[in-house]
Amino acid sequence: MSRQRFVVHVPVLARDLGAAKRFARAITRALGHLPDVDAGETTVSEEDAQFVRHRVFCDARLDGGRRCRRLADHDGPCTPGC
């Protein structure tokens, strides 16, 4: 049986976009041990503008099929570590 991708929306309260991204990073890292969680695709949006998504992680493809785990819009080269 093939599996489909779904997005789980969990509303949270945060002071601003930066705080919401930090919260999303913490949740993603806490669930990172689960093989079905696609951490690199983590995004944050305002409740009333869910179509405007802000990436949390870079997730650029690297050599060997790995992905960059640095923060979105990071300075310097991409790396596979967090």
C-alpha positions, -999 to 999 in steps of 0.1 A, spaced: 0 0 0 14 34 -10 14 62 15 4 98 9 19 130 23 -2 152 46 4 184 65 -6 186 101 -16 221 112 -12 228 149 -20 264 159 1 279 186 4 313 203 36 332 198 49 368 203 60 372 167 72 353 136 107 347 151 92 332 182 68 311 161 98 298 141 118 290 173 87 270 185 85 252 152 122 243 154 118 229 189 88 208 178 105 196 147 137 186 166 116 168 193 99 147 166 130 143 145 135 107 155 103 97 138 111 86 102 78 99 88 84 135 98 98 156 70 116 182 91 131 202 62 96 211 50 86 228 82 69 262 77 51 288 98 22 310 88 -1 334 104 -35 319 112 -53 344 89 -28 341 61 -20 304 59 -11 306 22 19 328 32 44 303 46 78 311 61 104 283 59 121 273 91 150 252 77 170 257 45 165 221 32 187 226 1 198 194 -16 235 185 -9 258 159 -24 249 124 -15 212 131 -14 214 148 20 198 181 28 209 213 46 195 215 81 206 251 88 180 278 94 162 293 63 181 323 49 213 313 67 247 329 60 275 308 46 275 274 30 249 248 35 257 219 58 240 186 67 241 193 105 216 214 126 
